Amino acid sequence: MDFTPLPEHESLRLKVRDFIERQVLPLEADRSNYDAHENIALDKLEPLKAEAKKHGLWAPQSPVSRGGLDLPLVAWAPFYEEANRSIFGPVCMNCAAPDDGNMRVLSRVGTAKQQDQWLQPIINGDIRSAFAMTEPHPGGGSDPTMIQTMATRHNDTWKIHGHKWFITGAAEASHFILIARTSNDKRKGLSAFLFHKDQPGWHIKRRIPIMGPEEHGGHCELIFDGLEIHEENRLMEIGDGLKLCQIRLGPARLTHCMRWLGLAKRCLEIATKYVEEREGFGVKLADRESIQLKLGELAHDIHIGRLLVMHAAWKLDAGDYARKEISSAKIHVANTINKAADTGVQLCGAKGYSKDTVLEWVYRYARQARLVDGADEVHKMVLAQTYRKEGNDFWRWGI
Ligand SMILES: Cc1cc2nc3c(=O)[nH]c(=O)nc-3n(C[C@H](O)[C@H](O)[C@H](O)COP(=O)(O)OP(=O)(O)OC[C@H]3O[C@@H](n4cnc5c(N)ncnc54)[C@H](O)[C@@H]3O)c2cc1C
């Protein structure tokens, strides 16, 4: 593959960079612009969304005909990375999780009618969405074949009973994608549905308190006690729930990586600025080899992450599922953002531990990266299984 960006993608990247630098970072620097859950306050977000739209920096994952930029994945990478130089960036440009993954999957698998009703308002930025899959024990978590939430058919209606948790954004989402069991078939036992927050038959049991800052709408526990979903709001075919998850989660894992690389670079940027200024024992910190080793190692890890992400993006653009490439990128980048935040805090000393920079925010946020959308161990299991099947072909180039 050729890593040279197309001129139009490079100029878009520079526009994102400029937007973040001039409009978002100044706002991020003032804690009075944060909401109670340490995200950008909604009244501050709306004008920035309007600005991003005005500058053509809106919904990079969505079709042009619906108001997006319809970029190939290799062009998402620099866009998302620049966007997440600020902790507030992606949500200002409508490319934050979980809306980002939900828009991508709905624009791929939804019927035209479903897209008009369920996708268009998310692309417009009028509403938010959620993806409800994970369940508490004994339901499905790492292993989706354990999903227990049941969808039972009565003529043209599906009745839902079950329990989900850690559903990001649920407290403020209007449109939900739900994964539920429609049979006991091992591969074809799950199906996907759409529902609106105002439908009766479900409720939020609680917003789960977490260690890090929260997406708008938090991470919620949901109870389904008779939600009725009309057949026209079922996605794909009956039994295609796992397939939909694959279509959604592959690119969604990769866009997480793209954003996390932006945050990792920001940590390195803050730490470097500090050690370039700070002196101790008669020497500038940046001139110490022990400090340079830390900076160099981080730059090296970020570079590896970018290569893994680009390789997977290139394969996805070519129509491949890129399963092992995405798993490799997810493991590496999830660990790199943790290392970047930890190194950043360490190099900035007491200041790193304070709220004077976003390092402590990223430090607390980063820990989820090794759990969400497949824990490290699960992705390593996928790699081991693939290697056992492919042998030395595991490392073949090409599609
Ligand atoms: C902040 C946050 C946001 C989330 N948002 C959403 C959301 O929007 N929608 C949604 O549906 N879910 C969401 N989740 C859930 C997330 O996807 C799951 O937490 C994840 O898939 C792991 O499932 P689990 O928590 O049930 O862990 P479990 O399956 O109980 O696993 C626990 C641990 O066991 C280990 N483990 C598991 N399997 C293996 C294995 N095969 N080999 C070795 N070790 C293993 C891993 O260390 C793992 O962390 C979110 C979670 C968090 C923390």
The ligand as an SDF file (V2000), in Angstrom:
LIG
                    3D

 53 58  0  0  0  0  0  0  0  0999 V2000
  -16.8430    2.2110   29.3520 C   0  0  0  0  0  0  0  0  0  0  0  0
  -17.5340    1.0490   28.7030 C   0  0  0  0  0  0  0  0  0  0  0  0
  -18.4340    1.2650   27.6630 C   0  0  0  0  0  0  0  0  0  0  0  0
  -19.1180    0.1980   27.0690 C   0  0  0  0  0  0  0  0  0  0  0  0
  -20.0650    0.4340   26.1020 N   0  0  0  0  0  0  0  0  0  0  0  0
  -20.8230   -0.5890   25.6330 C   0  0  0  0  0  0  0  0  0  0  0  0
  -21.9040   -0.3400   24.7290 C   0  0  0  0  0  0  0  0  0  0  0  0
  -22.1640    0.8090   24.3220 O   0  0  0  0  0  0  0  0  0  0  0  0
  -22.6570   -1.3830   24.3090 N   0  0  0  0  0  0  0  0  0  0  0  0
  -22.4180   -2.6680   24.7110 C   0  0  0  0  0  0  0  0  0  0  0  0
  -23.1330   -3.5560   24.2980 O   0  0  0  0  0  0  0  0  0  0  0  0
  -21.3820   -2.9270   25.5800 N   0  0  0  0  0  0  0  0  0  0  0  0
  -20.6070   -1.9220   26.0510 C   0  0  0  0  0  0  0  0  0  0  0  0
  -19.5790   -2.1750   26.9520 N   0  0  0  0  0  0  0  0  0  0  0  0
  -19.3090   -3.5400   27.3510 C   0  0  0  0  0  0  0  0  0  0  0  0
  -18.0110   -4.0890   26.7860 C   0  0  0  0  0  0  0  0  0  0  0  0
  -18.0970   -4.2760   25.3950 O   0  0  0  0  0  0  0  0  0  0  0  0
  -17.7130   -5.3770   27.5600 C   0  0  0  0  0  0  0  0  0  0  0  0
  -17.3210   -4.9540   28.8470 O   0  0  0  0  0  0  0  0  0  0  0  0
  -16.6480   -6.2510   26.9430 C   0  0  0  0  0  0  0  0  0  0  0  0
  -17.1090   -6.8430   25.7630 O   0  0  0  0  0  0  0  0  0  0  0  0
  -16.2290   -7.3740   27.9240 C   0  0  0  0  0  0  0  0  0  0  0  0
  -17.3540   -8.0610   28.3800 O   0  0  0  0  0  0  0  0  0  0  0  0
  -17.5720   -8.2610   29.9510 P   0  0  0  0  0  0  0  0  0  0  0  0
  -17.4790   -6.9570   30.6290 O   0  0  0  0  0  0  0  0  0  0  0  0
  -18.8290   -9.0470   30.1290 O   0  0  0  0  0  0  0  0  0  0  0  0
  -16.3430   -9.1150   30.4160 O   0  0  0  0  0  0  0  0  0  0  0  0
  -16.2880  -10.7080   30.6380 P   0  0  0  0  0  0  0  0  0  0  0  0
  -16.7410  -11.4160   29.4230 O   0  0  0  0  0  0  0  0  0  0  0  0
  -16.9810  -11.0060   31.9170 O   0  0  0  0  0  0  0  0  0  0  0  0
  -14.7290  -10.9370   30.8140 O   0  0  0  0  0  0  0  0  0  0  0  0
  -14.0270  -10.4500   31.9650 C   0  0  0  0  0  0  0  0  0  0  0  0
  -12.5430  -10.5260   31.7250 C   0  0  0  0  0  0  0  0  0  0  0  0
  -12.1600  -11.8800   31.5260 O   0  0  0  0  0  0  0  0  0  0  0  0
  -11.1080  -11.9840   30.6180 C   0  0  0  0  0  0  0  0  0  0  0  0
  -11.5210  -12.8410   29.4940 N   0  0  0  0  0  0  0  0  0  0  0  0
  -12.7260  -12.8940   28.8840 C   0  0  0  0  0  0  0  0  0  0  0  0
  -12.7110  -13.8060   27.8700 N   0  0  0  0  0  0  0  0  0  0  0  0
  -11.4730  -14.3220   27.8440 C   0  0  0  0  0  0  0  0  0  0  0  0
  -10.8220  -15.2950   27.0240 C   0  0  0  0  0  0  0  0  0  0  0  0
  -11.4620  -15.8870   26.0300 N   0  0  0  0  0  0  0  0  0  0  0  0
   -9.5260  -15.5820   27.3010 N   0  0  0  0  0  0  0  0  0  0  0  0
   -8.8660  -14.9950   28.3330 C   0  0  0  0  0  0  0  0  0  0  0  0
   -9.4210  -14.0380   29.1060 N   0  0  0  0  0  0  0  0  0  0  0  0
  -10.7140  -13.7230   28.8880 C   0  0  0  0  0  0  0  0  0  0  0  0
  -10.7810  -10.5610   30.1370 C   0  0  0  0  0  0  0  0  0  0  0  0
   -9.7060  -10.0550   30.9070 O   0  0  0  0  0  0  0  0  0  0  0  0
  -12.0590   -9.8080   30.4640 C   0  0  0  0  0  0  0  0  0  0  0  0
  -11.8290   -8.4330   30.6850 O   0  0  0  0  0  0  0  0  0  0  0  0
  -18.8740   -1.1210   27.5310 C   0  0  0  0  0  0  0  0  0  0  0  0
  -17.9520   -1.3310   28.5670 C   0  0  0  0  0  0  0  0  0  0  0  0
  -17.3050   -0.2700   29.1620 C   0  0  0  0  0  0  0  0  0  0  0  0
  -16.3460   -0.5310   30.2750 C   0  0  0  0  0  0  0  0  0  0  0  0
  1  2  1  0
  2  3  1  0
  2 52  2  0
  3  4  2  0
  4  5  1  0
  4 50  1  0
  5  6  2  0
  6  7  1  0
  6 13  1  0
  7  8  2  0
  7  9  1  0
  9 10  1  0
 10 11  2  0
 10 12  1  0
 12 13  2  0
 13 14  1  0
 14 15  1  0
 14 50  1  0
 15 16  1  0
 16 17  1  0
 16 18  1  0
 18 19  1  0
 18 20  1  0
 20 21  1  0
 20 22  1  0
 22 23  1  0
 23 24  1  0
 24 25  2  0
 24 26  1  0
 24 27  1  0
 27 28  1  0
 28 29  2  0
 28 30  1  0
 28 31  1  0
 31 32  1  0
 32 33  1  0
 33 34  1  0
 33 48  1  0
 34 35  1  0
 35 36  1  0
 35 46  1  0
 36 37  1  0
 36 45  1  0
 37 38  2  0
 38 39  1  0
 39 40  1  0
 39 45  2  0
 40 41  1  0
 40 42  2  0
 42 43  1  0
 43 44  2  0
 44 45  1  0
 46 47  1  0
 46 48  1  0
 48 49  1  0
 50 51  2  0
 51 52  1  0
 52 53  1  0
M  END
$$$$
